[in-house]
Amino acid sequence: MPFASKLFLGLDIGGTNIHGVLVDKNGRVLARKKVPTIFTDQKDILQSISAVIGFLQNKKKGGKITGIGIAVAGLINQRAGMVYF
């Protein structure tokens, strides 16, 4: 696979919105998506994150997402699999 086709996905999971971005190897933004953060339960937040990722995956136009970065406001408990806002 040529290096030029490598893409990267970034997520910012905040208290108000979930922002997503798809960039190429040079950092050029190819697509963006923003949805409100819904705190009803874990299922709602995961559905919102999945919606952002799905939207961005549909914008990759033949490239391959080879990396993902996630920013989360809060403390992460890796053992419990929880983020505390």
Secondary structure, 3 states (H helix, E strand, C coil): CCHHHEEEEEEEECCCEEEEEEEECCCCEEEEEEEECCCCCHHHHHHHHHHHHHHHHCCCCCCEEEEEEEEECCEEECCCCEEEC
